[in-house]
Amino acid sequence: MDYKNKIPWFERDKDIFKKTSNHHAYIFEGPKGIGKNLFTLEVAKGFLCTAKPNIEICNECKSCHLFDESNHPDFYPIKTIEDKKQISINQIREIQEPLYESSFMGSKKVFLINPLEKLTREAFDSFLKNLEEPPSNSVFLLVSHRYQTLPLTIKSRCIQISMLIPEKKQIEIWLENQTKHKEKIESAILFSKGKPLVAAEMINLEVNVTRKDFIKDISELIKTGNNLLQISEKWPKDNDSMLLKLEWMSDLLMDCIRHKFLTEGQETFQDTDNISSYLSEKVETDTFFSLLEKTNSFWSLFNSETNLRVDYQLQALLVEWTESVGLTR
């Protein structure tokens, strides 16, 4: 999606570059879908701008124009190659030569790795040497969706920049400039769990239809379990959509727990409230907590793009659901 307006909610995070302008490596970490990549590209452009200091951008110099054209000779983006799930040691080795050469534009060189946790073990070992002995004119910008999984040796040599989900009002204003479908903004923010880029995509992908399909699938699963195989084959066809639906499954379990403990004013998803309220009366609390832990574990497994058969793993989770909260159990 080509976003018409830059993201505004990370402006305060730029202050750190004024305080640590000489550091060589930064890790931008936080949930996926909040705009870390867009912000990091803006930071990269600022580092390469030859007219202004402290990652400010003039948008007029030759460097800025080359960056906008995706043709800057001192910018090196490293990401997973098509059909590959990890960043290989060969990709890290390819930056060794330009890393220790002079920059073409006479300023800095910027190396962006996204996402950092995709490096293989061998690639991490090779990259660590770059962090230990960095050239003075090179900067590493590293994006991570799962900071806790990164090697401590890498984290200890970088400045951590924690990026948080923005406030709802900020997302609403931004989305109003991204879409003509104003009527979908509220539901998109709700169902995306406040992740603005996910919300923007959901508006275009008919979020209400996706949500209705999810409720239909999960309702039948709980009532009869007859669609278990169908779900396990259908959902993995769109990984992002599947991850979202797994989050909604966790939300449903959380609503069941809320019904158990809260009597007034509980904030639950209204379109699944009849399901969660009914299950809260029929199922023990410990069962919800146990199933919630398993569902979250499966989400983490799928989010890491495991080499295991996703449909088999999803089927195993759905079996747990039918055995734990299914009405035919």
C-alpha positions as semicolon CSV with decimal commas, in nm:
position;residue;x (nm);y (nm);z (nm)
1;M;0,000;0,000;0,000
2;D;0,136;0,343;-0,094
3;Y;0,073;0,562;0,210
4;K;0,009;0,924;0,121
5;N;0,118;1,071;0,453
6;K;0,416;0,989;0,668
7;I;0,339;0,841;1,006
8;P;0,329;1,107;1,281
9;W;0,330;0,904;1,601
10;F;0,704;0,837;1,617
11;E;0,819;1,198;1,586
12;R;0,939;1,208;1,947
13;D;1,156;0,902;1,887
14;K;1,376;1,116;1,663
15;D;1,512;1,297;1,969
16;I;1,741;1,004;2,047
17;F;1,942;1,070;1,732
18;K;2,018;1,422;1,848
19;K;2,158;1,278;2,170
20;T;2,343;0,981;2,021
21;S;2,429;1,100;1,673
22;N;2,763;0,918;1,673
23;H;2,631;0,572;1,753
24;H;2,659;0,309;1,482
25;A;2,366;0,074;1,543
26;Y;2,000;0,109;1,641
27;I;1,731;-0,154;1,690
28;F;1,376;-0,036;1,625
29;E;1,161;-0,286;1,810
30;G;0,788;-0,322;1,869
31;P;0,474;-0,496;1,741
32;K;0,444;-0,570;1,373
33;G;0,209;-0,339;1,186
34;I;0,269;-0,009;1,369
35;G;0,495;0,151;1,107
36;K;0,849;0,067;1,220
37;N;0,967;0,006;0,865
38;L;0,827;0,335;0,731
39;F;0,985;0,524;1,020
40;T;1,320;0,348;0,976
41;L;1,327;0,439;0,607
42;E;1,268;0,801;0,706
43;V;1,559;0,778;0,951
44;A;1,779;0,625;0,681
45;K;1,696;0,910;0,445
46;G;1,781;1,157;0,721
47;F;2,120;0,999;0,786
48;L;2,200;1,020;0,414
49;C;2,076;1,376;0,363
50;T;2,379;1,592;0,288
51;A;2,216;1,926;0,366
52;K;2,083;1,886;0,722
53;P;2,215;1,726;1,045
54;N;2,059;1,490;1,302
55;I;1,848;1,289;1,053
56;E;1,661;1,598;0,941
57;I;1,553;1,584;0,577
58;C;1,575;1,864;0,323
59;N;1,404;1,677;0,037
60;E;1,601;1,893;-0,202
61;C;1,958;1,763;-0,214
62;K;2,073;1,500;-0,461
63;S;2,093;1,242;-0,185
64;C;1,726;1,289;-0,093
65;H;1,619;1,264;-0,456
66;L;1,820;0,944;-0,508
67;F;1,668;0,793;-0,195
68;D;1,315;0,874;-0,312
69;E;1,395;0,705;-0,641
70;S;1,517;0,392;-0,454
71;N;1,852;0,443;-0,621
72;H;2,082;0,571;-0,345
73;P;2,435;0,423;-0,379
74;D;2,503;0,443;-0,002
75;F;2,183;0,274;0,113
76;Y;2,191;-0,104;0,155
77;P;1,860;-0,273;0,250
78;I;1,893;-0,637;0,358
79;K;1,581;-0,853;0,380
80;T;1,470;-1,208;0,312
81;I;1,506;-1,312;-0,050
82;E;1,190;-1,427;-0,228
83;D;1,104;-1,790;-0,146
84;K;1,348;-1,783;0,149
85;K;1,245;-1,761;0,514
86;Q;1,576;-1,639;0,660
87;I;1,856;-1,394;0,588
88;S;2,163;-1,598;0,504
89;I;2,527;-1,553;0,597
90;N;2,600;-1,489;0,227
91;Q;2,374;-1,182;0,238
92;I;2,573;-1,050;0,535
93;R;2,901;-1,127;0,362
94;E;2,787;-0,924;0,060
95;I;2,793;-0,604;0,266
96;Q;3,151;-0,653;0,387
97;E;3,312;-0,479;0,091
98;P;3,090;-0,168;0,078
99;L;3,094;-0,150;0,458
100;Y;3,464;-0,066;0,470
101;E;3,478;0,146;0,156
102;S;3,425;0,520;0,127
103;S;3,073;0,638;0,063
104;F;2,977;0,744;-0,289
105;M;2,809;1,067;-0,176
106;G;3,078;1,163;0,072
107;S;2,852;1,122;0,375
108;K;2,739;0,812;0,566
109;K;2,646;0,464;0,449
110;V;2,329;0,312;0,589
111;F;2,261;-0,060;0,620
112;L;1,903;-0,156;0,701
113;I;1,818;-0,512;0,810
114;N;1,449;-0,598;0,831
115;P;1,357;-0,805;1,022
116;L;1,670;-0,867;1,225
117;E;1,543;-1,191;1,383
118;K;1,540;-1,351;1,037
119;L;1,920;-1,383;1,037
120;T;2,043;-1,741;1,055
121;R;2,271;-1,832;1,342
122;E;2,574;-1,814;1,113
123;A;2,458;-1,476;0,981
124;F;2,428;-1,342;1,337
125;D;2,783;-1,456;1,414
126;S;2,914;-1,284;1,103
127;F;2,715;-0,967;1,166
128;L;2,841;-0,948;1,525
129;K;3,192;-0,884;1,392
130;N;3,060;-0,581;1,204
131;L;2,904;-0,444;1,521
132;E;3,223;-0,498;1,721
133;E;3,445;-0,310;1,474
134;P;3,219;-0,067;1,286
135;P;3,357;0,185;1,036
136;S;3,303;0,545;1,149
137;N;3,098;0,637;0,841
138;S;2,849;0,348;0,858
139;V;2,518;0,315;1,041
140;F;2,311;0,002;1,102
141;L;1,934;0,041;1,129
142;L;1,781;-0,284;1,251
143;V;1,408;-0,359;1,263
144;S;1,273;-0,625;1,498
145;H;0,922;-0,755;1,563
146;R;1,047;-1,000;1,829
147;Y;1,321;-0,824;2,025
148;Q;1,319;-1,083;2,303
149;T;1,444;-1,351;2,062
150;L;1,756;-1,160;1,955
151;P;2,100;-1,268;2,080
152;L;2,219;-1,068;2,380
153;T;2,555;-1,013;2,207
154;I;2,374;-0,823;1,932
155;K;2,140;-0,627;2,160
156;S;2,424;-0,515;2,388
157;R;2,599;-0,340;2,099
158;C;2,297;-0,146;1,976
159;I;2,076;0,133;2,103
160;Q;1,726;0,000;2,159
161;I;1,439;0,218;2,039
162;S;1,109;0,079;2,169
163;M;0,819;0,170;1,942
164;L;0,469;0,153;2,089
165;I;0,119;0,124;1,946
166;P;-0,001;0,483;1,891
167;E;-0,305;0,639;2,051
168;K;-0,640;0,572;1,886
169;K;-0,695;0,939;1,794
170;Q;-0,364;0,952;1,609
171;I;-0,458;0,641;1,411
172;E;-0,802;0,781;1,324
173;I;-0,659;1,107;1,189
174;W;-0,396;0,923;0,986
175;L;-0,644;0,672;0,843
176;E;-0,878;0,950;0,736
177;N;-0,601;1,064;0,498
178;Q;-0,547;0,709;0,367
179;T;-0,894;0,598;0,267
180;K;-1,230;0,716;0,136
181;H;-1,405;0,449;0,342
182;K;-1,446;0,656;0,658
183;E;-1,721;0,426;0,784
184;K;-1,474;0,136;0,814
185;I;-1,212;0,314;1,026
186;E;-1,364;0,239;1,366
187;S;-1,401;-0,134;1,309
188;A;-1,061;-0,159;1,141
189;I;-0,889;-0,005;1,446
190;L;-1,084;-0,234;1,679
191;F;-1,016;-0,557;1,495
192;S;-0,651;-0,474;1,417
193;K;-0,584;-0,430;1,791
194;G;-0,473;-0,071;1,734
195;K;-0,204;-0,148;1,474
196;P;-0,243;0,132;1,218
197;L;-0,085;-0,033;0,914
198;V;-0,284;-0,350;0,976
199;A;-0,598;-0,135;1,009
200;A;-0,518;0,040;0,679
201;E;-0,487;-0,291;0,500
202;M;-0,802;-0,426;0,662
203;I;-1,006;-0,134;0,530
204;N;-0,912;-0,234;0,177
205;L;-0,962;-0,602;0,247
206;E;-1,320;-0,565;0,369
207;V;-1,251;-0,612;0,740
208;N;-1,617;-0,661;0,822
209;V;-1,638;-0,952;0,580
210;T;-1,324;-1,109;0,726
211;R;-1,463;-1,069;1,075
212;K;-1,799;-1,222;0,980
213;D;-1,626;-1,518;0,820
214;F;-1,422;-1,568;1,136
215;I;-1,730;-1,560;1,360
216;K;-1,908;-1,805;1,131
217;D;-1,612;-2,044;1,132
218;I;-1,547;-2,029;1,507
219;S;-1,917;-2,060;1,592
220;E;-1,953;-2,379;1,390
221;L;-1,629;-2,513;1,534
222;I;-1,759;-2,465;1,887
223;K;-2,108;-2,596;1,810
224;T;-2,025;-2,905;1,604
225;G;-1,656;-2,921;1,514
226;N;-1,759;-3,039;1,168
227;N;-1,560;-2,764;0,992
228;L;-1,230;-2,839;1,166
229;L;-1,055;-2,971;0,855
230;Q;-1,204;-2,699;0,638
231;I;-1,065;-2,422;0,864
232;S;-0,722;-2,587;0,887
233;E;-0,702;-2,587;0,506
234;K;-0,858;-2,244;0,443
235;W;-0,696;-2,017;0,700
236;P;-0,326;-2,088;0,618
237;K;-0,380;-1,968;0,259
238;D;-0,341;-1,611;0,389
239;N;-0,082;-1,598;0,667
240;D;-0,156;-1,241;0,780
241;S;-0,528;-1,310;0,795
242;M;-0,466;-1,633;0,987
243;L;-0,251;-1,458;1,246
244;L;-0,524;-1,199;1,289
245;K;-0,788;-1,468;1,337
246;L;-0,570;-1,637;1,599
247;E;-0,557;-1,305;1,784
248;W;-0,936;-1,291;1,764
249;M;-0,950;-1,643;1,909
250;S;-0,743;-1,521;2,203
251;D;-0,974;-1,219;2,236
252;L;-1,275;-1,452;2,254
253;L;-1,115;-1,650;2,536
254;M;-1,026;-1,329;2,719
255;D;-1,390;-1,220;2,691
256;C;-1,497;-1,552;2,841
257;I;-1,269;-1,485;3,137
258;R;-1,400;-1,129;3,169
259;H;-1,755;-1,264;3,192
260;K;-1,640;-1,493;3,471
261;F;-1,496;-1,217;3,687
262;L;-1,664;-0,893;3,582
263;T;-2,033;-0,824;3,626
264;E;-2,071;-0,467;3,504
265;G;-1,909;-0,247;3,243
266;Q;-1,682;-0,516;3,102
267;E;-1,535;-0,430;2,764
268;T;-1,598;-0,727;2,539
269;F;-1,635;-0,767;2,164
270;Q;-2,005;-0,717;2,108
271;D;-2,028;-0,922;1,789
272;T;-1,905;-1,234;1,975
273;D;-2,055;-1,150;2,313
274;N;-2,327;-1,413;2,282
275;I;-2,057;-1,679;2,233
276;S;-1,828;-1,563;2,514
277;S;-2,110;-1,513;2,765
278;Y;-2,256;-1,857;2,691
279;L;-1,920;-2,033;2,718
280;S;-1,841;-1,854;3,043
281;E;-2,141;-2,028;3,196
282;K;-2,056;-2,373;3,062
283;V;-1,676;-2,398;3,089
284;E;-1,440;-2,381;3,389
285;T;-1,207;-2,081;3,420
286;D;-0,891;-2,294;3,424
287;T;-0,989;-2,433;3,084
288;F;-0,999;-2,084;2,934
289;F;-0,656;-1,997;3,076
290;S;-0,506;-2,322;2,951
291;L;-0,652;-2,282;2,602
292;L;-0,547;-1,917;2,591
293;E;-0,187;-2,014;2,664
294;K;-0,194;-2,275;2,386
295;T;-0,356;-2,035;2,137
296;N;-0,096;-1,766;2,208
297;S;0,182;-2,025;2,173
298;F;0,049;-2,126;1,832
299;W;0,033;-1,760;1,729
300;S;0,401;-1,719;1,823
301;L;0,487;-2,036;1,633
302;F;0,308;-1,924;1,317
303;N;0,441;-1,568;1,346
304;S;0,796;-1,703;1,338
305;E;0,721;-1,864;1,001
306;T;0,801;-2,215;1,117
307;N;0,905;-2,482;0,868
308;L;0,644;-2,714;1,019
309;R;0,326;-2,781;0,826
310;V;0,101;-2,491;0,929
311;D;-0,221;-2,673;0,841
312;Y;-0,126;-2,967;1,065
313;Q;-0,032;-2,736;1,351
314;L;-0,352;-2,536;1,313
315;Q;-0,555;-2,855;1,303
316;A;-0,398;-2,962;1,633
317;L;-0,497;-2,630;1,791
318;L;-0,853;-2,659;1,660
319;V;-0,877;-3,008;1,810
320;E;-0,778;-2,855;2,145
321;W;-1,059;-2,603;2,105
322;T;-1,325;-2,861;2,028
323;E;-1,210;-3,078;2,318
324;S;-1,190;-2,785;2,562
325;V;-1,485;-2,556;2,476
326;G;-1,672;-2,740;2,201
327;L;-2,037;-2,805;2,287
328;T;-2,008;-3,170;2,173
329;R;-1,713;-3,249;2,398
